[in-house]
Amino acid sequence: MDILYHPARLDYGLTTFFGQISKTVDCEVGLETVADDPYRFTLCVKAPVPEDLDQAKIVVVKVDGRTLQGSVRETEPLQDGGMKLQVEPD
């Protein structure tokens, strides 16, 4: 199944030795549902992705006039250099 990507603003939070760090990136994202957990959603970020995105603990994405946010539960690199993040909404 092909993913339909849309321009988005992605804010994500990292936990470091120095505390929380927030970062922002303009990118293209696609949204998918999670088959075994309809409460969660999958955020597919098109390459190129920030090198530290796989370490994100929280995300806020603004896409198509909507704002979605939540805690990152799983990450998975994609073959094309993109990344999937499974998110549990707040």
C-alpha positions, 0 to 999 in steps of 0.5 A: 500500500502506498502512503499518501504524504502531506506537508507538515510541521513536526515538533518532537521531544528528546530526553537527554542527560541535560533534560528535555530538548524540543526540536521542530522540522518541516517535512512530509508525513503520512498517517496510518491506523494501527490494526491491532490498536485503533487508539494508536496511529502510525506517523510515516515521515518521508526521507530525509528525516532528522538523525535523532528522530528515532529517539523521540519520546513525544511528537506534535504534528500539524498536518492538513489543519489538524494537530495530533500529539502523543507519546512515541511507543515504537519506531521503525526505519523504512527502506526508502530512508523514511521512518515510521513512528507508532504514537499513542495519543495523549 
